[in-house]
Amino acid sequence: MKVKDVMTADPACCSADSNLQEVAKLMVDCDCGEIPVVDSKETKKPIGVVTDRDIVVRAVAEDKECGGT
């Protein structure tokens, strides 16, 4: 079996200026624990990822603002 057989071909993604609440909602809606970060919605060039662990360890556990409305 190859990666292409199990990968998500068109994953949900966010930009670097998305707030964490939006990213967490994408994770819930898409039932996933990682969201790719892209340079723009048009090019979708990957520049990083945000994981559910990133949100917990770097935001919630340190009591930082998550950018909610």
N, C-alpha and C positions, 0 to 999 in steps of 0.2 A: 504494500500500500504506500502511496506517495502523499506528501503534504497536500497537493492539489485535490486529493480525494476527500479531504476532511476540512479544508480551510473555508472560511467565509469569504466569498468572492467580492462582495461589496459591503464591507463593514460600516457600521455607524462610526462617525468620526467627529472630532471637535477641533476648534482652532485654539491657539495658545492663549487667546484672550477670553475664552469661554469661562463662565464661573463654575465652581465645583458642584453646585446644586444641579446645574444643567447636565453636567457629566454624570453625576450619580443617577439622575433620572434616566438618562440614556442607558446606563447599565441595567437598571430595573426593567425598562421597556424592552431591551434587547436580550435580557437574561444572560448577561455576560459580566466578567470581572475586569475587563480591560478595554479601553477606548483609545484608538490611535489619535494622535495629535498631528494635524496637517497644516502646511503653510497657508493654504487657502482652500475654500470649498470647491473652487474651480479646478485647480491643478491637483489637489489631493496628494501633494508630495509629503510623505511622512517625515516628521521631525522629532517624534517621540511618542510615548504612550503614557496614559494615566491608568493606574490600577486601583481596584477597590482598597488594596493595602496602602497605596499612596495616600488616599483620602483619609483613611483611619489613622495612620501613623503620623502623617505630616500636618493634618488639619484638625481632625476631631480630638486626638489625644493631646495635642498641644493647645487646644482651645482657641484655634484661629478662626477668623471669619471665613465662611464658605461662600459668600456672595449671593445668598438667597434674596428673594424679593420680599 
